[in-house]
Amino acid sequence: MTVVVIEPISSGITYLNAAQELGIDLYVFSTDEGECSIDGTMRQKAKEIIKIDTSDFHSQLSKINELKTVRAILPGVEYAVPMAAQLGNSFAKNSLEYTTAQTVRNKFKFRDKLTKSGLSDIQYALISQGKEICLPQGFKFPAVVKPVDMAGSMSVKKVADFEELLRTVEAIWKSKPNDIGFYASGDLIVEEYIVGKEYSVEGIVHTDGKITFASLTEKLLGPEPYFVEIGHIVGNKYDGQFSEHVFDYAAKVIQTLELNIGPFHLELRVTPQGKAVAIELAARLPGDNIVELIKLATNFDLAQAVLSEYLDLPYSPSIEKNMVSAIAFIPQGNHRLFKGFSGLDQLLEAPECVHHHFYYEADDELACNHDWTSRLGYIILRSESEDKIRSLVTHIHEQVKVI
């Protein structure tokens, strides 16, 4: 019994540990070069790293047929979601429907479907190169403009008025957004800005249609007009009515989008009036170490649950809610050259600190992007006290300085 994971760059890495613990052979399909290079640890955990063009359907299908025992194909990164579904639909018993994958991978199609189903009432419009920008009558600014097909907050910006929208659209097209070899199509969506606090809902859709909600994750964002995620908190003790409303809304979104199996990561905002409004949904495991945060806070292994669901293995989800976990990213601010951090010494030795990872070394040059690439590293925390976690996250964001 084997599975294939396509380009395990982000959240898909967690499948390697989960497969090893479950005794499942896992093959990695990867271009294995540049940002998609497979490191030594991953090579040790995979059954085999198969270097292949992960944008080529037929070559991958041929390889899967050669392997013979493959039971499921899973995306290891956002951009692989449609390909994993298309390959899975060709032969696997359990697979996300390809049409569903296409809908959730396109932010305009996603918004359009929710609007027509009564689950979204914000106004929006598609912007395509070579066509006049036409906004719905009564469209209200501020608004948010972004590519329909990128991830990681790439080229997402809040705009104050129509003139700023025009300038931002031209700037996005000029920059030609790309990420790990994936290039944006050029289509953009502009939609009314949603006032409210941001959250994400993580879980799994079972083959019988039932949904297991693993987490209601609080999102911490950097300063607008950008939407860089600088932290996540899992295990918060929410008011029962609040979480019930959010989960009920999430279930309706999932059913409307016709997710038939697998993990989901739904980002949404809750308005000051208490109304949940979806932002986007990813039909894959969440990134930013959220899978690890869920396990630290609840002892629920979402990656194991997904593999078990696809392979029809027994798995009893037991979600304990006795801990709080968080990840705090360190943003680069206006720095263009990395020298180090100050204010970290005692923090890294605190009992709540699980581990940390910093991406840069002294004298490394820094990019000037307002997306996930502007984060210099992270610290993962865990405690029984939500107040303690919040205090530590605040300390990291306010007291840890880039030199």
MARGU-110957 format. One record per residue (C-alpha): residue number from 1; residue in three letters; x, y, z. Coordinates in steps of 0.1 Angstrom, whole numbers, m for minus. Example, Ala and Ser with C-alpha at 12.3 -4.5 7.8 and 13.67 -1.06 7.14 Angstrom:
// MARGU-110957
markol;tise;x;y;z
1;ALA;123;m45;78
2;SER;137;m11;71
//
This chain:
// MARGU-110957
markol;tise;x;y;z
1;MET;0;0;0
2;THR;16;32;m11
3;VAL;8;69;m17
4;VAL;23;96;m39
5;VAL;28;132;m27
6;ILE;35;158;m53
7;GLU;61;184;m44
8;PRO;61;182;m6
9;ILE;75;217;m1
10;SER;52;232;25
11;SER;24;214;44
12;GLY;30;182;24
13;ILE;62;176;44
14;THR;41;164;73
15;TYR;29;134;52
16;LEU;64;119;54
17;ASN;64;116;92
18;ALA;28;104;92
19;ALA;34;77;65
20;GLN;65;65;84
21;GLU;45;62;116
22;LEU;17;44;99
23;GLY;40;20;80
24;ILE;30;33;46
25;ASP;54;36;17
26;LEU;54;71;4
27;TYR;68;81;m30
28;VAL;77;118;m37
29;PHE;71;132;m72
30;SER;93;163;m75
31;THR;112;184;m100
32;ASP;139;182;m72
33;GLU;156;214;m81
34;GLY;157;250;m69
35;GLU;131;258;m44
36;CYS;116;223;m49
37;SER;148;205;m39
38;ILE;144;176;m16
39;ASP;166;177;15
40;GLY;184;148;31
41;THR;159;142;59
42;MET;130;139;35
43;ARG;150;115;13
44;GLN;155;92;43
45;LYS;118;91;51
46;ALA;104;86;16
47;LYS;103;52;m1
48;GLU;117;69;m32
49;ILE;122;104;m46
50;ILE;111;103;m83
51;LYS;124;133;m103
52;ILE;97;141;m127
53;ASP;79;171;m144
54;THR;51;176;m119
55;SER;32;197;m144
56;ASP;30;168;m169
57;PHE;m1;147;m163
58;HIS;7;119;m187
59;SER;43;113;m174
60;GLN;31;111;m138
61;LEU;2;88;m147
62;SER;26;65;m165
63;LYS;49;64;m135
64;ILE;20;57;m111
65;ASN;9;28;m133
66;GLU;45;15;m132
67;LEU;45;16;m94
68;LYS;13;m5;m94
69;THR;5;m3;m56
70;VAL;m4;34;m54
71;ARG;m37;40;m36
72;ALA;m37;78;m33
73;ILE;m21;109;m47
74;LEU;m19;140;m25
75;PRO;m7;175;m31
76;GLY;24;186;m11
77;VAL;18;223;m19
78;GLU;m10;245;m30
79;TYR;m1;245;m67
80;ALA;m3;207;m69
81;VAL;m39;205;m57
82;PRO;m55;202;m93
83;MET;m28;178;m106
84;ALA;m32;155;m76
85;ALA;m70;155;m81
86;GLN;m67;149;m118
87;LEU;m44;120;m113
88;GLY;m65;106;m85
89;ASN;m97;107;m106
90;SER;m80;86;m132
91;PHE;m76;55;m111
92;ALA;m78;60;m73
93;LYS;m108;48;m53
94;ASN;m106;79;m31
95;SER;m98;112;m46
96;LEU;m108;148;m45
97;GLU;m130;157;m75
98;TYR;m110;175;m102
99;THR;m138;201;m108
100;THR;m138;209;m70
101;ALA;m100;213;m71
102;GLN;m103;237;m100
103;THR;m129;258;m81
104;VAL;m110;262;m49
105;ARG;m77;269;m67
106;ASN;m93;299;m84
107;LYS;m103;327;m60
108;PHE;m128;342;m85
109;LYS;m146;308;m90
110;PHE;m145;303;m53
111;ARG;m161;337;m45
112;ASP;m186;333;m74
113;LYS;m198;299;m61
114;LEU;m202;311;m25
115;THR;m221;342;m36
116;LYS;m245;323;m58
117;SER;m251;299;m28
118;GLY;m258;328;m4
119;LEU;m227;323;17
120;SER;m210;355;6
121;ASP;m225;389;0
122;ILE;m194;411;m6
123;GLN;m191;425;m41
124;TYR;m163;414;m64
125;ALA;m150;415;m100
126;LEU;m126;396;m122
127;ILE;m98;417;m137
128;SER;m81;403;m169
129;GLN;m53;418;m189
130;GLY;m64;436;m221
131;LYS;m99;441;m207
132;GLU;m115;472;m191
133;ILE;m120;470;m154
134;CYS;m157;469;m147
135;LEU;m168;470;m111
136;PRO;m204;461;m99
137;GLN;m227;490;m93
138;GLY;m223;503;m58
139;PHE;m189;486;m53
140;LYS;m174;500;m21
141;PHE;m138;508;m12
142;PRO;m116;499;5
143;ALA;m111;467;m14
144;VAL;m86;439;m17
145;VAL;m69;429;m50
146;LYS;m50;397;m56
147;PRO;m41;371;m82
148;VAL;m68;344;m85
149;ASP;m42;316;m84
150;MET;m13;325;m60
151;ALA;m7;315;m24
152;GLY;12;328;6
153;SER;m3;363;5
154;MET;16;369;m27
155;SER;6;402;m45
156;VAL;m23;407;m21
157;LYS;m30;443;m13
158;LYS;m57;466;2
159;VAL;m65;496;m20
160;ALA;m83;527;m9
161;ASP;m100;538;m41
162;PHE;m103;531;m79
163;GLU;m71;551;m87
164;GLU;m50;530;m63
165;LEU;m67;499;m77
166;LEU;m55;508;m112
167;ARG;m19;514;m100
168;THR;m18;482;m80
169;VAL;m32;461;m109
170;GLU;m5;474;m132
171;ALA;22;468;m106
172;ILE;11;432;m101
173;TRP;11;425;m139
174;LYS;45;441;m142
175;SER;59;420;m114
176;LYS;47;387;m130
177;PRO;41;369;m96
178;ASN;57;335;m94
179;ASP;63;310;m67
180;ILE;84;277;m67
181;GLY;81;276;m105
182;PHE;44;284;m107
183;TYR;35;316;m126
184;ALA;3;335;m121
185;SER;m21;335;m150
186;GLY;m26;372;m149
187;ASP;m62;371;m138
188;LEU;m69;391;m106
189;ILE;m99;394;m83
190;VAL;m109;426;m66
191;GLU;m134;423;m37
192;GLU;m147;444;m10
193;TYR;m126;446;21
194;ILE;m140;425;50
195;VAL;m138;442;83
196;GLY;m132;418;111
197;LYS;m108;394;129
198;GLU;m92;367;108
199;TYR;m93;330;115
200;SER;m88;297;97
201;VAL;m107;264;101
202;GLU;m88;232;96
203;GLY;m101;196;93
204;ILE;m109;167;71
205;VAL;m138;156;50
206;HIS;m145;119;53
207;THR;m157;97;25
208;ASP;m192;94;41
209;GLY;m196;132;40
210;LYS;m189;138;77
211;ILE;m165;165;87
212;THR;m140;165;115
213;PHE;m130;200;126
214;ALA;m95;199;140
215;SER;m89;236;148
216;LEU;m103;271;148
217;THR;m70;289;144
218;GLU;m65;326;152
219;LYS;m45;345;126
220;LEU;m21;373;134
221;LEU;m14;396;105
222;GLY;12;422;98
223;PRO;3;458;90
224;GLU;m20;467;61
225;PRO;m22;473;32
226;TYR;m6;439;31
227;PHE;m18;406;46
228;VAL;13;388;57
229;GLU;6;362;84
230;ILE;30;367;113
231;GLY;15;342;137
232;HIS;m11;315;144
233;ILE;m27;304;177
234;VAL;m43;270;181
235;GLY;m63;257;211
236;ASN;m80;290;221
237;LYS;m109;286;245
238;TYR;m136;302;224
239;ASP;m171;310;234
240;GLY;m193;279;225
241;GLN;m217;300;205
242;PHE;m189;316;185
243;SER;m172;284;175
244;GLU;m205;267;167
245;HIS;m214;296;143
246;VAL;m180;294;126
247;PHE;m180;256;123
248;ASP;m216;257;110
249;TYR;m206;283;84
250;ALA;m175;263;74
251;ALA;m196;231;70
252;LYS;m219;250;46
253;VAL;m190;263;26
254;ILE;m174;228;23
255;GLN;m208;213;12
256;THR;m213;241;m13
257;LEU;m179;235;m28
258;GLU;m186;198;m29
259;LEU;m154;187;m12
260;ASN;m158;150;m11
261;ILE;m126;139;7
262;GLY;m95;151;23
263;PRO;m81;180;43
264;PHE;m92;216;41
265;HIS;m78;250;53
266;LEU;m106;276;52
267;GLU;m96;312;58
268;LEU;m123;336;69
269;ARG;m131;368;88
270;VAL;m157;373;115
271;THR;m172;408;113
272;PRO;m179;430;144
273;GLN;m215;419;141
274;GLY;m204;382;145
275;LYS;m209;371;109
276;ALA;m184;347;93
277;VAL;m173;355;58
278;ALA;m150;332;38
279;ILE;m118;345;22
280;GLU;m105;314;5
281;LEU;m102;277;9
282;ALA;m73;253;2
283;ALA;m81;216;m3
284;ARG;m48;205;13
285;LEU;m31;204;47
286;PRO;m25;239;62
287;GLY;10;254;59
288;ASP;29;275;84
289;ASN;34;245;107
290;ILE;m3;245;116
291;VAL;m4;207;114
292;GLU;22;206;141
293;LEU;4;233;162
294;ILE;m28;212;161
295;LYS;m9;181;173
296;LEU;8;201;201
297;ALA;m25;216;213
298;THR;m49;187;208
299;ASN;m28;155;201
300;PHE;m47;151;168
301;ASP;m24;143;139
302;LEU;m42;157;108
303;ALA;m17;143;84
304;GLN;m22;107;97
305;ALA;m59;112;96
306;VAL;m58;122;60
307;LEU;m36;93;50
308;SER;m59;69;69
309;GLU;m90;83;52
310;TYR;m76;80;17
311;LEU;m63;45;23
312;ASP;m94;32;42
313;LEU;m73;26;74
314;PRO;m89;26;108
315;TYR;m83;59;126
316;SER;m103;73;155
317;PRO;m99;110;158
318;SER;m94;120;194
319;ILE;m92;157;198
320;GLU;m81;168;233
321;LYS;m84;204;241
322;ASN;m61;210;270
323;MET;m31;229;255
324;VAL;m25;261;235
325;SER;1;263;208
326;ALA;14;291;186
327;ILE;38;300;160
328;ALA;53;335;159
329;PHE;71;346;128
330;ILE;97;374;129
331;PRO;91;399;101
332;GLN;120;417;84
333;GLY;105;451;86
334;ASN;125;476;65
335;HIS;158;457;67
336;ARG;175;447;35
337;LEU;206;431;51
338;PHE;204;405;79
339;LYS;228;407;108
340;GLY;210;388;134
341;PHE;183;392;161
342;SER;183;409;195
343;GLY;160;400;225
344;LEU;160;362;218
345;ASP;183;347;244
346;GLN;160;341;274
347;LEU;130;335;251
348;LEU;146;304;234
349;GLU;153;289;268
350;ALA;117;294;281
351;PRO;99;261;289
352;GLU;71;271;265
353;CYS;95;272;236
354;VAL;92;240;216
355;HIS;117;248;188
356;HIS;126;275;164
357;HIS;140;279;129
358;PHE;157;310;114
359;TYR;161;312;76
360;TYR;190;335;72
361;GLU;226;339;83
362;ALA;246;370;90
363;ASP;251;393;60
364;ASP;225;376;39
365;GLU;206;400;17
366;LEU;168;403;22
367;ALA;141;406;m4
368;CYS;116;434;m3
369;ASN;84;414;m9
370;HIS;53;419;12
371;ASP;44;382;15
372;TRP;55;350;32
373;THR;90;355;20
374;SER;94;386;42
375;ARG;94;364;73
376;LEU;129;357;87
377;GLY;121;327;109
378;TYR;98;314;136
379;ILE;94;302;171
380;ILE;69;276;181
381;LEU;53;277;216
382;ARG;32;255;238
383;SER;15;260;272
384;GLU;m16;252;292
385;SER;m21;289;296
386;GLU;m35;309;267
387;ASP;m25;341;284
388;LYS;11;329;286
389;ILE;11;321;249
390;ARG;m3;355;240
391;SER;22;372;262
392;LEU;51;354;245
393;VAL;38;360;210
394;THR;34;397;218
395;HIS;70;397;232
396;ILE;84;382;200
397;HIS;66;407;178
398;GLU;74;437;199
399;GLN;107;430;216
400;VAL;126;408;192
401;LYS;145;431;169
402;VAL;162;425;136
403;ILE;198;439;137
//
